[in-house]
Amino acid sequence: MLDPTGPLPPAVYWRRRAVAIGAAVLAAVLIGWGAIALIGGASEPQAAQAPPPGPPVAVAADAPPPPCADQAMRVVAEVARPEFKVGERIGMSIVVTNAGDRACVRDVNRMLRELTVSTPGGKHVWSSNDCYSESTNEQPLLQPGQSVRNDVQWSGQMSTADCRDEPGRAPAGAYQVLARVAALNSSPTPFRLTAAP
């Protein structure tokens, strides 16, 4: 059985046997590899495919900035000097600052802002809004840390809200000025009026 017999030389039969055995071994290896690949592929879970990305969200480059929240704002009353003579014009200012961390728009129209002078005990002496009813359209864009100021010159003449009385000029003494923008109020800033020589 092992010795080749036939009309051809024995070397020919040995070569044929070697080729047939090699082909059989190769076929067995390929079949085994295919079976392992199929079994391994079936046992691994299929990865979930990610859904296709949706369209990009459009962000309007020219979208208006938001209004300034009260908690992000700071209001201060300033006086040009700590002391004036009776009869001098007294320079005062409302300073509104964006103390937040983003740009915003603040409505500071003339009817929303007010400077009020009073005695240290709280007695009303004068207000920039007494007898004033003209509104303005002032809505500045304030960057973080940016301020807007409104200056007022007070003549020293006292005023009342109803405009009927003429109480005269504020006498020498201690006073304070407070600033208001809508519901936001400043701390009082003191100053003095001294008698004219």
Backbone as JSON, one array per atom type, in Angstrom:
{
  "sequence": "MLDPTGPLPPAVYWRRRAVAIGAAVLAAVLIGWGAIALIGGASEPQAAQAPPPGPPVAVAADAPPPPCADQAMRVVAEVARPEFKVGERIGMSIVVTNAGDRACVRDVNRMLRELTVSTPGGKHVWSSNDCYSESTNEQPLLQPGQSVRNDVQWSGQMSTADCRDEPGRAPAGAYQVLARVAALNSSPTPFRLTAAP",
  "N": [[0.83, -1.19, 0.0], [1.97, 1.21, 0.81], [4.11, 1.33, -0.87], [4.54, 2.62, -4.02], [3.0, 1.45, -7.01], [2.97, 0.84, -10.44], [2.96, 1.88, -13.92], [4.58, 4.13, -14.05], [7.52, 5.88, -12.86], [8.49, 5.43, -9.36], [8.94, 7.91, -8.04], [7.24, 9.76, -9.17], [4.72, 8.97, -8.24], [5.1, 9.34, -5.51], [5.35, 12.16, -5.43], [2.79, 12.9, -6.28], [1.25, 11.92, -4.14], [2.23, 13.53, -2.08], [1.38, 16.07, -2.9], [-1.41, 15.67, -2.81], [-1.8, 15.12, -0.07], [-0.88, 17.56, 1.05], [-2.79, 19.3, -0.03], [-5.07, 18.33, 1.23], [-4.46, 18.85, 3.93], [-4.29, 21.68, 3.87], [-6.92, 22.31, 3.13], [-8.26, 21.38, 5.41], [-7.22, 23.09, 7.36], [-8.22, 25.58, 6.46], [-10.98, 25.13, 6.62], [-11.26, 24.74, 9.4], [-10.4, 27.26, 10.35], [-12.35, 28.94, 9.24], [-14.63, 27.98, 10.58], [-14.03, 28.71, 13.25], [-13.97, 31.48, 13.01], [-16.64, 32.01, 12.35], [-18.0, 31.07, 14.64], [-16.83, 32.68, 16.66], [-17.55, 35.26, 15.74], [-20.31, 35.16, 15.94], [-20.65, 35.02, 18.66], [-19.86, 37.49, 19.63], [-21.24, 40.57, 20.7], [-23.13, 42.74, 18.63], [-22.02, 45.92, 17.83], [-23.73, 48.84, 18.69], [-24.96, 50.98, 16.25], [-24.12, 54.36, 15.83], [-26.48, 57.03, 15.66], [-27.02, 58.95, 12.69], [-25.45, 62.18, 12.45], [-27.34, 65.07, 13.32], [-28.72, 68.02, 11.7], [-26.66, 71.0, 11.85], [-26.98, 73.18, 14.67], [-28.35, 76.28, 14.31], [-26.95, 79.33, 15.2], [-27.76, 82.53, 15.77], [-25.8, 85.12, 14.74], [-26.29, 87.75, 15.1], [-27.95, 87.96, 17.28], [-29.77, 89.68, 19.79], [-28.23, 91.04, 22.76], [-28.86, 89.9, 26.15], [-31.18, 91.41, 28.55], [-29.91, 93.32, 31.33], [-29.68, 91.77, 34.44], [-31.01, 92.65, 37.66], [-29.41, 91.85, 39.85], [-26.91, 91.83, 38.77], [-26.13, 94.41, 38.53], [-24.74, 97.57, 39.58], [-25.36, 100.49, 41.38], [-24.45, 103.8, 41.92], [-24.26, 106.86, 43.72], [-22.78, 109.92, 43.05], [-20.98, 112.84, 44.12], [-19.71, 115.95, 43.1], [-17.94, 117.37, 44.76], [-17.08, 117.26, 48.28], [-18.07, 119.43, 49.64], [-19.95, 122.46, 49.37], [-20.77, 125.89, 48.69], [-23.65, 127.65, 49.83], [-25.92, 128.43, 47.31], [-24.23, 127.83, 45.22], [-23.95, 125.84, 42.22], [-24.5, 122.4, 42.31], [-22.75, 119.62, 41.43], [-23.81, 116.43, 40.53], [-24.03, 112.85, 40.11], [-25.41, 109.89, 38.6], [-24.21, 106.69, 38.56], [-24.14, 103.81, 36.76], [-23.24, 100.5, 36.73], [-22.21, 97.56, 35.03], [-21.82, 94.85, 36.82], [-21.66, 92.22, 36.34], [-20.68, 89.15, 34.55], [-21.05, 89.1, 31.85], [-21.97, 90.66, 28.74], [-24.7, 92.95, 28.56], [-27.93, 94.55, 28.2], [-29.18, 97.56, 29.53], [-32.0, 99.26, 30.65], [-32.15, 102.6, 31.1], [-33.8, 104.81, 31.09], [-34.99, 108.21, 31.34], [-37.12, 108.45, 33.17], [-36.79, 106.28, 34.8], [-34.54, 106.64, 36.29], [-33.16, 108.43, 39.09], [-32.11, 111.08, 41.19], [-31.94, 111.85, 44.55], [-31.99, 114.26, 47.06], [-31.59, 114.51, 50.51], [-31.99, 115.18, 54.05], [-29.67, 113.99, 56.61], [-31.39, 112.7, 58.36], [-33.4, 111.84, 56.73], [-35.3, 113.57, 55.64], [-37.05, 114.87, 52.89], [-35.53, 116.85, 50.42], [-34.89, 117.57, 47.76], [-35.54, 116.33, 44.43], [-34.52, 114.87, 41.37], [-36.59, 114.04, 39.81], [-38.83, 115.36, 40.62], [-41.6, 117.13, 39.52], [-41.11, 116.41, 36.88], [-41.62, 114.78, 33.83], [-40.83, 113.73, 31.41], [-39.99, 111.12, 29.28], [-37.25, 109.07, 28.11], [-35.42, 107.27, 25.56], [-33.19, 105.19, 26.43], [-31.02, 102.72, 26.3], [-28.37, 101.37, 26.89], [-25.72, 99.17, 25.76], [-23.89, 97.31, 27.92], [-20.71, 96.27, 28.6], [-18.99, 93.72, 30.6], [-18.06, 95.21, 33.64], [-18.28, 97.75, 32.6], [-19.46, 101.14, 32.73], [-22.19, 103.49, 32.83], [-22.9, 106.91, 33.0], [-24.88, 109.56, 34.33], [-25.09, 112.95, 34.51], [-26.03, 115.59, 36.7], [-26.93, 118.93, 37.48], [-27.56, 120.5, 40.38], [-29.34, 123.22, 41.56], [-29.62, 123.92, 44.16], [-32.07, 124.65, 44.95], [-34.95, 123.76, 46.74], [-37.47, 121.16, 46.34], [-40.75, 119.77, 45.64], [-42.86, 116.88, 45.14], [-45.4, 117.48, 44.11], [-45.17, 119.95, 42.97], [-46.41, 122.32, 43.71], [-45.66, 123.83, 45.87], [-43.21, 126.27, 46.83], [-40.52, 125.83, 48.26], [-38.13, 127.17, 48.65], [-34.56, 127.86, 48.97], [-32.1, 125.39, 49.79], [-30.78, 125.4, 53.05], [-27.62, 126.05, 54.74], [-25.86, 123.17, 55.86], [-25.8, 119.61, 56.65], [-26.13, 117.09, 54.18], [-27.39, 114.41, 52.09], [-27.11, 112.39, 49.15], [-28.94, 110.17, 47.14], [-29.0, 107.63, 44.66], [-31.13, 106.21, 42.18], [-32.18, 103.59, 40.07], [-34.8, 102.42, 38.5], [-35.8, 99.75, 40.42], [-33.44, 99.61, 41.79], [-31.26, 100.82, 44.25], [-28.85, 103.18, 45.44], [-26.21, 103.44, 47.93], [-26.26, 106.07, 50.41], [-24.61, 109.16, 49.66], [-22.71, 111.45, 51.33], [-22.68, 115.07, 51.7], [-21.88, 118.59, 52.2], [-23.44, 121.77, 52.69], [-22.27, 125.0, 52.95], [-22.46, 128.19, 54.57], [-22.76, 131.1, 52.56], [-20.19, 133.59, 52.14]],
  "CA": [[0.0, 0.0, 0.0], [2.8, 2.39, 0.89], [5.0, 1.37, -2.03], [3.76, 2.9, -5.25], [3.15, 0.49, -8.11], [2.36, 1.32, -11.68], [3.9, 1.97, -15.04], [5.46, 5.3, -13.93], [8.55, 5.71, -11.81], [7.95, 5.66, -8.01], [9.05, 9.31, -7.62], [6.04, 10.46, -9.64], [3.63, 8.65, -7.32], [5.35, 10.04, -4.21], [5.02, 13.59, -5.59], [1.33, 13.03, -6.31], [0.76, 11.73, -2.77], [2.6, 14.72, -1.28], [0.48, 17.17, -3.3], [-2.75, 15.36, -2.31], [-1.8, 15.3, 1.4], [-0.78, 19.0, 1.31], [-4.08, 19.93, -0.34], [-6.02, 17.94, 2.27], [-4.12, 19.59, 5.16], [-4.67, 23.07, 3.66], [-8.38, 22.39, 3.18], [-8.68, 21.21, 6.81], [-6.89, 24.33, 8.09], [-9.16, 26.63, 6.04], [-12.3, 24.83, 7.18], [-11.2, 25.03, 10.84], [-10.31, 28.72, 10.57], [-13.68, 29.5, 8.93], [-15.57, 27.64, 11.66], [-13.69, 29.53, 14.43], [-14.38, 32.86, 12.73], [-18.1, 32.09, 12.43], [-18.42, 30.92, 16.04], [-16.41, 33.87, 17.39], [-18.35, 36.42, 15.31], [-21.67, 35.06, 16.44], [-20.71, 35.21, 20.11], [-19.61, 38.89, 20.01], [-22.42, 41.41, 20.47], [-23.0, 43.74, 17.59], [-21.95, 47.29, 18.37], [-24.85, 49.68, 18.25], [-24.52, 52.03, 15.34], [-24.52, 55.71, 16.24], [-27.38, 57.65, 14.68], [-26.33, 59.97, 11.9], [-25.55, 63.49, 13.08], [-28.41, 65.92, 12.83], [-28.24, 69.26, 11.1], [-26.07, 71.89, 12.86], [-27.89, 74.15, 15.29], [-28.01, 77.62, 13.85], [-26.88, 80.36, 16.24], [-27.79, 83.82, 15.09], [-24.67, 85.95, 15.15], [-26.77, 89.08, 15.43], [-28.96, 87.88, 18.32], [-29.57, 90.79, 20.72], [-27.78, 90.63, 24.09], [-29.96, 89.86, 27.11], [-31.25, 92.56, 29.47], [-29.12, 93.17, 32.56], [-30.42, 91.41, 35.65], [-30.75, 93.58, 38.75], [-28.32, 91.38, 40.72], [-25.63, 92.05, 38.09], [-25.91, 95.84, 38.38], [-24.36, 98.38, 40.75], [-25.76, 101.89, 41.22], [-23.71, 104.66, 42.86], [-24.49, 108.31, 43.65], [-21.53, 110.66, 43.23], [-21.06, 114.28, 44.25], [-18.46, 116.49, 42.56], [-17.06, 117.71, 45.89], [-17.76, 117.0, 49.55], [-18.58, 120.66, 50.27], [-20.32, 123.54, 48.47], [-21.36, 127.08, 49.3], [-25.06, 127.86, 49.52], [-26.03, 129.22, 46.09], [-23.45, 127.19, 44.15], [-24.54, 124.68, 41.56], [-23.89, 121.2, 42.89], [-22.68, 118.55, 40.45], [-24.12, 115.07, 41.02], [-24.09, 111.85, 39.03], [-25.82, 108.5, 38.79], [-23.29, 105.8, 37.84], [-24.68, 102.45, 36.68], [-22.14, 99.63, 36.28], [-22.46, 96.13, 34.85], [-20.9, 94.1, 37.68], [-21.75, 90.8, 35.98], [-19.59, 88.6, 33.75], [-21.4, 89.05, 30.43], [-22.56, 91.89, 28.22], [-26.15, 92.99, 28.66], [-28.54, 95.85, 27.91], [-29.9, 98.08, 30.69], [-32.89, 100.39, 30.4], [-31.89, 103.68, 32.07], [-34.48, 106.0, 30.59], [-35.03, 109.33, 32.29], [-38.13, 108.25, 34.21], [-36.39, 105.18, 35.68], [-33.41, 107.03, 37.13], [-33.5, 109.57, 39.95], [-31.23, 111.51, 42.28], [-32.73, 112.45, 45.62], [-31.25, 114.88, 48.16], [-32.34, 114.54, 51.76], [-31.16, 115.38, 55.24], [-29.26, 112.69, 57.17], [-32.54, 112.07, 59.0], [-34.32, 111.32, 55.72], [-36.29, 114.55, 55.19], [-36.92, 115.15, 51.46], [-35.11, 118.21, 50.1], [-35.0, 117.77, 46.31], [-35.41, 115.14, 43.58], [-34.42, 115.17, 39.94], [-37.84, 113.65, 39.18], [-39.94, 116.23, 41.03], [-42.14, 117.98, 38.44], [-40.49, 116.0, 35.61], [-42.38, 113.65, 33.31], [-40.37, 113.37, 30.08], [-39.26, 109.85, 29.2], [-36.25, 108.98, 27.04], [-35.11, 105.9, 25.15], [-31.77, 104.97, 26.71], [-30.79, 101.31, 26.61], [-26.99, 101.09, 26.47], [-25.11, 97.85, 25.9], [-22.81, 97.42, 28.9], [-19.8, 95.14, 28.72], [-18.64, 93.5, 32.01], [-17.23, 96.26, 34.23], [-18.51, 99.04, 31.96], [-20.41, 102.01, 33.43], [-22.8, 104.63, 32.16], [-23.17, 107.92, 34.02], [-25.74, 110.68, 33.99], [-24.73, 114.07, 35.36], [-27.09, 116.55, 37.01], [-26.53, 120.12, 38.22], [-28.63, 120.94, 41.29], [-29.18, 124.64, 41.88], [-29.8, 124.13, 45.59], [-33.49, 124.96, 45.2], [-35.71, 122.6, 47.21], [-38.61, 120.82, 45.47], [-41.74, 118.8, 46.11], [-43.37, 116.07, 44.04], [-46.61, 118.04, 43.5], [-44.76, 121.18, 42.27], [-47.22, 123.48, 44.09], [-44.98, 124.64, 46.86], [-41.89, 126.8, 46.53], [-39.94, 125.81, 49.61], [-36.94, 128.0, 48.76], [-33.23, 127.29, 48.79], [-31.63, 124.56, 50.9], [-29.86, 126.16, 53.89], [-26.36, 125.39, 55.09], [-26.05, 121.99, 56.7], [-25.38, 118.3, 56.13], [-27.1, 116.47, 53.28], [-26.95, 113.18, 51.42], [-27.77, 112.14, 47.88], [-29.12, 108.77, 46.79], [-29.32, 107.37, 43.26], [-32.05, 105.09, 41.96], [-32.53, 103.19, 38.7], [-35.92, 101.49, 38.69], [-35.87, 99.26, 41.81], [-32.09, 99.55, 42.36], [-30.91, 102.02, 45.0], [-27.46, 103.29, 45.89], [-25.99, 103.9, 49.3], [-26.22, 107.54, 50.44], [-23.32, 109.83, 49.58], [-22.9, 112.69, 52.08], [-21.99, 116.33, 51.34], [-22.29, 119.72, 53.06], [-23.59, 123.13, 52.2], [-21.8, 125.97, 53.95], [-23.03, 129.54, 54.36], [-21.98, 131.97, 51.67], [-19.56, 134.67, 52.91]],
  "C": [[0.86, 1.24, 0.0], [3.73, 2.49, -0.31], [4.17, 1.63, -3.27], [4.04, 1.84, -6.3], [2.44, 1.07, -9.32], [3.41, 1.46, -12.75], [4.89, 3.12, -14.89], [6.49, 5.05, -12.84], [7.96, 6.03, -10.43], [8.0, 7.12, -7.58], [7.81, 10.09, -8.03], [4.9, 10.21, -8.67], [3.83, 9.32, -5.96], [5.02, 11.54, -4.31], [3.5, 13.77, -5.59], [0.74, 12.87, -4.91], [1.05, 12.96, -1.92], [1.67, 15.88, -1.61], [-0.91, 16.93, -2.73], [-2.83, 15.56, -0.81], [-1.74, 16.79, 1.75], [-2.1, 19.7, 1.06], [-5.11, 19.6, 0.74], [-5.75, 18.71, 3.56], [-4.55, 21.04, 5.02], [-6.17, 23.24, 3.75], [-8.87, 22.27, 4.61], [-8.41, 22.47, 7.61], [-7.88, 25.43, 7.74], [-10.55, 26.4, 6.62], [-12.33, 25.14, 8.68], [-11.17, 26.52, 11.13], [-11.66, 29.4, 10.31], [-14.68, 29.21, 10.04], [-15.31, 28.49, 12.89], [-14.16, 30.96, 14.23], [-15.89, 33.01, 12.85], [-18.58, 32.03, 13.87], [-18.06, 32.16, 16.84], [-17.23, 35.09, 17.02], [-19.76, 36.37, 15.85], [-21.75, 35.34, 17.93], [-20.48, 36.66, 20.53], [-20.85, 39.72, 19.74], [-22.14, 42.43, 19.39], [-22.98, 45.13, 18.22], [-23.1, 48.1, 17.8], [-24.32, 50.79, 17.36], [-25.01, 53.38, 15.84], [-25.44, 56.31, 15.2], [-26.62, 58.72, 13.89], [-26.48, 61.34, 12.55], [-26.65, 64.33, 12.46], [-27.85, 67.19, 12.21], [-27.65, 70.18, 12.17], [-27.09, 72.89, 13.37], [-27.44, 75.54, 14.88], [-28.03, 78.59, 15.03], [-26.79, 81.69, 15.53], [-26.67, 84.7, 15.63], [-25.13, 87.33, 15.6], [-27.89, 89.04, 16.47], [-28.71, 89.0, 19.34], [-29.08, 90.28, 22.08], [-28.94, 90.68, 25.08], [-30.02, 91.13, 27.94], [-30.45, 92.28, 30.73], [-30.03, 92.81, 33.73], [-30.05, 92.37, 36.78], [-29.55, 93.16, 39.59], [-26.95, 91.56, 40.09], [-25.28, 93.53, 38.0], [-25.51, 96.49, 39.7], [-24.68, 99.84, 40.45], [-25.08, 102.71, 42.31], [-24.12, 106.1, 42.62], [-23.16, 109.0, 43.93], [-21.83, 112.15, 43.35], [-19.7, 114.84, 43.83], [-17.45, 116.83, 43.65], [-17.79, 117.39, 47.18], [-18.38, 118.25, 50.18], [-18.82, 121.74, 49.22], [-20.82, 124.72, 49.29], [-22.84, 127.13, 48.94], [-25.14, 128.8, 48.31], [-25.21, 128.67, 44.95], [-24.26, 126.09, 43.49], [-23.76, 123.44, 41.99], [-23.93, 120.07, 41.86], [-22.87, 117.19, 41.08], [-24.21, 114.13, 39.83], [-24.71, 110.55, 39.53], [-24.87, 107.66, 37.95], [-23.85, 104.38, 37.92], [-23.62, 101.56, 36.04], [-22.63, 98.2, 36.12], [-21.41, 95.37, 35.67], [-20.95, 92.61, 37.39], [-20.58, 90.38, 35.09], [-19.94, 88.47, 32.28], [-22.06, 90.37, 30.01], [-24.08, 91.81, 28.29], [-26.63, 94.42, 28.39], [-29.35, 96.28, 29.13], [-30.73, 99.29, 30.29], [-32.65, 101.43, 31.49], [-32.59, 104.95, 31.61], [-34.74, 106.99, 31.73], [-36.04, 109.14, 33.42], [-37.76, 107.12, 35.16], [-35.26, 105.59, 36.61], [-33.75, 108.32, 37.88], [-32.37, 109.82, 40.94], [-32.09, 112.23, 43.3], [-31.81, 112.99, 46.7], [-32.15, 114.92, 49.38], [-31.39, 114.91, 52.89], [-30.69, 114.03, 55.74], [-30.39, 111.96, 57.88], [-33.58, 111.57, 58.02], [-35.36, 112.29, 55.24], [-36.02, 114.94, 53.74], [-36.56, 116.63, 51.24], [-35.32, 118.49, 48.61], [-34.89, 116.43, 45.6], [-35.34, 115.57, 42.13], [-35.71, 114.81, 39.2], [-39.03, 114.47, 39.65], [-40.31, 117.12, 39.84], [-41.53, 117.63, 37.08], [-41.21, 114.77, 35.1], [-41.93, 113.2, 31.92], [-39.56, 112.07, 30.11], [-38.27, 109.91, 28.05], [-36.02, 107.52, 26.71], [-33.6, 105.7, 25.3], [-31.58, 103.53, 27.17], [-29.38, 100.93, 26.16], [-26.61, 99.63, 26.65], [-23.9, 98.02, 26.8], [-21.99, 96.14, 28.91], [-19.5, 94.91, 30.21], [-17.69, 94.58, 32.52], [-17.47, 97.64, 33.65], [-19.6, 99.81, 32.7], [-21.02, 103.01, 32.47], [-23.16, 105.62, 33.25], [-24.06, 109.0, 33.45], [-25.47, 111.78, 35.01], [-25.9, 115.04, 35.5], [-26.46, 117.72, 37.76], [-27.73, 120.57, 39.07], [-28.34, 122.38, 41.69], [-29.22, 124.92, 43.37], [-31.22, 124.48, 45.96], [-34.2, 123.68, 45.63], [-36.92, 122.37, 46.31], [-39.55, 119.86, 46.17], [-42.31, 118.06, 44.91], [-44.57, 116.71, 43.36], [-46.35, 119.38, 42.8], [-45.55, 122.42, 42.71], [-46.51, 124.41, 45.05], [-43.66, 125.17, 46.31], [-41.14, 126.93, 47.84], [-38.67, 126.64, 49.76], [-35.65, 127.22, 48.6], [-32.82, 126.48, 50.02], [-30.62, 125.36, 51.73], [-28.55, 125.4, 54.12], [-26.64, 124.21, 56.01], [-25.55, 120.72, 56.01], [-26.51, 117.7, 55.3], [-26.52, 115.15, 52.76], [-27.73, 113.03, 50.12], [-27.8, 110.64, 47.63], [-29.48, 108.66, 45.31], [-30.24, 106.16, 43.17], [-32.18, 104.86, 40.46], [-33.56, 102.09, 38.83], [-35.96, 101.05, 40.15], [-34.5, 99.2, 42.48], [-31.74, 100.87, 43.01], [-29.45, 101.99, 45.41], [-27.41, 103.5, 47.38], [-25.94, 105.42, 49.29], [-24.79, 108.06, 50.38], [-23.46, 111.19, 50.26], [-22.16, 113.88, 51.44], [-22.53, 117.43, 52.25], [-22.5, 120.96, 52.23], [-23.13, 124.07, 53.31], [-22.34, 127.35, 53.58], [-22.14, 130.34, 53.45], [-21.37, 133.11, 52.49], [-20.32, 135.98, 52.78]]
}
